Amino acid sequence: MKLFYYSILFLSLHLGFPKIHAALINHGFEGTKEGPLAGWQCASIQPPTRSDKVSHKGSFSIHSKLVNKGPFPTEGHLIQVVEKGIMEGEKYALSFWIKEVDFGVSYVQETMVSWLSETGEPLGGTGLKPFKGKSEWTRISINDLIAPAGAQGVKLMFRFVTGAVEGGSGEIFLDDVAFERSDYEKEYHAFLKANPAVAQAIEKGLISKEKVLEGVKSQEKERERH
């Protein structure tokens, strides 16, 4: 009986869609070491660079190493602009992995999410939010990011900066950035309404809600990609 309900679920959802890192290009900073960093812009006084020394997954990560010259501050930015694919009113989450090497005097690391209109005009966002990790790989997440009316794109920025002090420094590796829709309850309930056999299977404990919800998410992400 359980196999029967799983067959229904498979046929209804087409499970097996690949996981999509919504709209982001090169979320893991892969490519050749000497080649361009697809999807990302490294900017400011001392821009971060791609590194093959340490990675969370894959072969590469982003490496930022800042050291003040005298009392003069320095700074690096990592930026990606996603021009389309954002759905107004929907809830999103930003997540990424970091490995800290040096969190020195006056050092600050921050991220910022900025919503964009169809023409690229800013529609507000989170402002700069500091984050902190550990010496081993640590997952950082910022949840409940609701796209405002008119939003179709998003700009992500990571900022690494030291203050105007002698000995200011900071070093970090960053990898596997994801920016994805995080709430699919509306689609989940619509799916159950259209597929009462699956709803009954959940009530009887033959299939878990989590399994069905994951299938709904996979299906919707595939649609969003196209």
Buried (B, 14 or more C-beta within 10 A) or exposed (E): EEEEBBEBBEEBBEBEBEEBBBBBEBBBBBBEEEEEBEBBEBBBEBBBBBBEEEBBEBBBBBBBBBBBEEEEBBBBBBBBBBBEBBEBEBBBBBBBBBBBBEBBEBBBBBBBBBBBBEEEEEBEBBEEBEBEBEEEBBEBEBEEBEBEEBBBBBBBBBBBBBBEBEEBBBBBBBBBBBBBBBBBEEBBEEBBEEBEEBBBBBEEEBBEEEBBBBBBBBBBBEEBEE
